Each structure stands twice: as C-alpha cells, then as structure tokens.
Amino acid sequence: MRAHLKVMAGALAAALALAAGSVQAQTVRLGADVDAGTMDPRVMRDTTAYRVNNLLYDGLVQLDANLQPVPDLAASWENPEPTVWIFNLREGVSFHDGSTLTADDVVYTFETILDPDLKARFRSLFTPIEVIEAVDPLTVRIVLKEPYAPLLSYLDMGIVPKAYVEGGGDLSSAPVGTGPLKLDSWERGAKIVLVPFEGYFAGPPAIDRFEFVVVGDNTARAQAFEAGDLDIIQSPLSPQDISRLAADDRFASSISGGLGITYLNMNVSDPLISDPALRRALAALVDQDTIVNTIYEGVDQVAGSILLPSSWAYDAGITQPAFDPAAAAAAFAEAGWSDTDGDGVLDKDGAALRLTLSTHSEDPNRIQALEYIQAIFKQNGVDAAISIADWPAFSAAVRGGQHQIALLGWLNIVDPDRLMFGQFHSAGTLNWGKYANAEVDGLLETGRATIDAAGRTDAYRAAARIIASELPYYVIAYQGYQVFHTDAVSLTPDARGMMRSAIGMQ
C-alpha cells in the first residue's frame, strides 16, 4: 500500500509540474563556460560542478530563489539551544544506486569534509561543527563549538552515500546522489548528460534529458543559443551579446544584480606584492569605470569594497582606492619606487617593478580588462606581463599560490562569511594569497559566532574597512546575473545559476 501511495504521489507531483507550465518532456540543453572538474560535491571547485551537483545531489536544505533555506533531505529541524541543531530526515529517500539514505550518510558527508586530508574546498564553512552524530536512522544532531549564524545557508551541501564511497565508488566521475537527476554520460570537455531519477522522493522531473554543453568562448556560446543549439545560457556572457539577446523577442531573459564579484587576487606571500603600500599604489591604477562601463558595457557595477550592495552588511562609506594615476605616483614615491635609470620602469634598491597579471582564456572580457590594466601599468612605470591559461591550469596555479596578481571572480555569496572567512582568515582554506591579519581574524570569528544581526554587521564592516586598506583583494566589480532561455523552457531566475526550476523542481 505504501509503495502504491508513493507511486501516486510521484505521478501527482509530475502532473502538477506540467499543469503549472514548468517543462514539457524534452531535452534541455544549457551552455556552460567550463567543464566540471569533479562530480564529488565535497571537493567541487567550479561553477559548472556546483550547478550540476545541485541536480545530482540534495542537501539537508535547499536555498530558494530568495536564498532562504527550505526543507530538502531534512523535512524539518529545530534549534533547542544556540549551539545545537536537530534535523529530521525524510523517510524512504533513495540514492541513485537504490540504497536508502540514513543519518549515517549525513554524518559521513560532513566528517569527511572536515577531514583535512580530503582537502575539501568548503571545509572552512563547517569548522564550527564540534560534533555531528546520528541520533537514530532519521535524526541528525549537530553540536557547534559556538553559535554559528550562517550554518543553515551552507547546508545545501550535497549528501553522499557512505557505503558507496567506502566500498570504492568514485564520486568524482561516477556520482551517486539522491537528487532529481542522475548522470547518464560525461564526455570530458564537451558534454554532461543527466537523466531523471525515477526514484526521486518528490517524483521524477518532467524532462527526458538535461545536457550541460561546454562552449568555452562566451560569444560562441551565445551564437549557439541563437542558432537553436542551446536552450539556456547564463552568466558569464559578453556584454555585446547580452544587449543583442535582450532585444530579441524570441527569447525570455532576466538581467539582475548577481551574487558575485570580479576582483584582483593579490598574492601577499609574493615578496613584491607583500607591501600594502605598493598594493594601494597599484590599485590606484585600476580604472574600474572603463572596465565596468566600457569593456563590460555596464552589465556589472563598479565595486567599492568586499561587501555586496545586496548584503545586509553593505556600507557605501567603505571604499577602496579609486583610479587616480597622480595619487599612484605619489604612493610609489612614498614607498621608495622611482625611475632612477630613465628606462620608464620604476625601481627600488636596484630591482625593477616587474610583475605578472594572469587570468583564464575562456572569458575574453577578462582578457581585455587585463590588457587594459597592463597598458595603464606600463604608462605609469610598472612593467607588467600577462599570463593566460585555460581555466583548469589557471585555477590550479592560483590555488597553489603560483601567481602575483590574478583576475577572477567569486560567485554564490549568500552571506558575507562565505566570501570572507575562507578567503581572508589566516587559516582559511581559500586564502590563496596567504593574507594574515590578527584583527581581521578576530572580526571574522566574531561575525560567525554572533547571532545578533547588528553585531554581525559591525564585525563584517570593520573587517571590510581593513581589507579595503590592505587590499589582499581589489574588487573591480559587483557582477550582474543574466540568463536567457527559449520559450520551450520555463524557469525561475536564480542568481546562483541553479537550474532546478528548469526541470520542474524548486
């Protein structure tokens, strides 16, 4: 009887999705800018992997389009004490291999993420967890070291099957989740094909296939969409393509503020870049207005600090150095840099001011922005070279600290902590430039542990002021988010780029 009711519930969910006009049975093709590096949600490092894994896996919660946590694998939860959370799991949830989800899988997922040997990218998001335990097969208890305000926002992390992984299963290439879609095939560098999971607890999605088609060049991706070879494209897109597609009445579109930044990562462990005074001088040579409003044609917004305007912690009064070559010249001179031999390059103690700017090849606008920065640097005595590599090589170099100044971005900034703790805390797992400031460490720790919104705001603003002065990051732009799709697809825009709504799921 229970199985019969489950089948009826699944059929009803699918029927309701179709009645709401979500997606008719079909193949949905989304253009992706890079291939996924791994299908293991614990160690994913790129936006394509993040978006694919959101369809392959479920978390304890999902974040809705307004970034509010809603039930997913956890049907409900309670917070009986400031440091205790209890999650009640749904009954009868299956993994793609047919095994049943239990609390042990949840515990295993987070214990392995917290194990330094796994080198999980998002480990720092979960280090406030002191104990995670299975109270019974359907109940998980999390005990925190101290109150941790952003916890729920991070519990969309995909839950993995303990028995499968411990039995030798390779999640990186053969993922097994509980999500609405499962992996059908993966042609590296070209296409990831997902198909419905018939055993999904909310009923299978009303599509036949979902394809992530890798088209690295932004304009080529837009042209493939216009030609009918893709059904959905989204940021990153070239500005000239955005304006053209927005004017094309064949397509539905949404253009809005995003949850990301474009920034220069200053490697403070590099002897040359280690001086904050030099970083401030270099920052004064970054023409944000031209980059954002000419190269990117105004699809983004000139940034003032590490805090996004959409954040409750934002303060327009916190500002980085603005473009001012005269101020840069004075700052160079004050830091001891001058053109002593008349070759047009500043030098100090016999060493010329030479450095390398780097970014990845898949985004032509980032390359153009970097070339523009290079030209201004050279006009003002900084001998800058450029290094361009594909995303896998470039990102590996930055993660390894093998860069001086790198142009890249962060997405999915659902809380100030997500952009700041891992990146600027001296022990942060995403602190690729090795920035260290004891006061910033303390403020970021306070921001995590303070439940009071005003207290969190004060902590993040204070940290942002220091970062705007010391400049381990120079934030060029607050990114916009753009998505275009055909009439055959109905979706609710999600600034993180998630696609559950495109398969008839929320």
C-alpha positions, 0 to 999 in steps of 0.5 A: 500500500505504501509503495502504491501511495508513493507511486501516486504521489510521484505521478501527482507531483509530475502532473502538477509540474506540467499543469503549472507550465514548468517543462514539457518532456524534452531535452534541455540543453544549457551552455556552460563556460567550463567543464566540471572538474569533479562530480564529488560535491565535497571537493567541487571547485567550479561553477559548472560542478556546483550547478550540476551537483545541485541536480545530482545531489540534495542537501539537508536544505535547499536555498530558494530563489530568495536564498532562504533555506527550505526543507530538502533531505531534512523535512524539518529541524529545530534549534533547542539551544544556540549551539545545537541543531536537530534535523529530521530526515525524510523517510524512504529517500533513495540514492541513485544506486537504490540504497536508502539514505540514513543519518549515517550518510549525513554524518559521513558527508560532513566528517569527511569534509572536515577531514583535512586530508580530503582537502575539501574546498568548503571545509572552512564553512563547517569548522564550527561543527564540534560534533555531528552524530546520528541520533537514530536512522532519521535524526541528525544532531549537530553540536557547534563549538559556538553559535554559528549564524550562517550554518543553515545557508551552507547546508545545501551541501550535497549528501553522499552515500557512505557505503558507496564511497567506502566500498570504492565508488568514485564520486568524482566521475561516477556520482551517486546522489539522491537528487532529481537527476542522475548522470547518464554520460560525461564526455570530458570537455564537451558534454554532461548528460543527466537523466531523471531519477525515477526514484526521486522522493518528490517524483521524477522531473518532467524532462527526458534529458538535461545536457550541460554543453561546454562552449568555452568562448562566451560569444560562441556560446551565445551564437549557439543559443541563437542558432537553436543549439542551446536552450539556456545560457547564463552568466558569464556572457559578453556584454555585446551579446547580452544587449543583442539577446535582450532585444530579441523577442524570441527569447525570455531573459532576466538581467539582475544584480548577481551574487558575485564579484570580479576582483584582483587576487593579490598574492601577499606571500609574493615578496613584491606584492607583500607591501600594502603600500605598493598594493594601494599604489597599484590599485590606484591604477585600476580604472574600474569605470572603463572596465565596468562601463566600457569593456563590460558595457555596464552589465556589472557595477563598479565595486567599492569594497568586499561587501555586496550592495545586496548584503545586509552588511553593505556600507557605501562609506567603505571604499577602496582606492579609486583610479587616480594615476597622480595619487599612484605616483605619489604612493610609489614615491612614498614607498621608495619606487622611482625611475632612477635609470630613465628606462620608464620602469620604476625601481627600488634598491636596484630591482625593477617593478616587474610583475605578472597579471594572469587570468583564464582564456575562456572569458575574453572580457577578462582578457581585455580588462587585463590588457587594459590594466597592463597598458595603464601599468606600463604608462605609469612605470610598472612593467607588467606581463600577462599570463593566460591559461585555460581555466583548469591550469589557471585555477590550479596555479592560483590555488597553489599560490603560483601567481602575483596578481590574478583576475577572477571572480567569486560567485554564490555569496549568500552571506558575507562569511562565505566570501570572507572567512575562507578567503581572508582568515589566516587559516582559511582554506581559500586564502590563496594569497596567504593574507594574515591579519590578527584583527581581521581574524578576530572580526571574522570569528566574531561575525560567525559566532554572533547571532545578533544581526547588528553585531554581525554587521559591525564585525563584517564592516570593520573587517571590510574597512581593513581589507579595503586598506590592505587590499589582499583583494581589489574588487573591480566589480559587483557582477550582474546575473543574466540568463536567457532561455527559449520559450520551450523552457520555463524557469525561475531566475536564480542568481546562483545559476541553479537550474532546478526550476528548469526541470520542474523542481524548486 
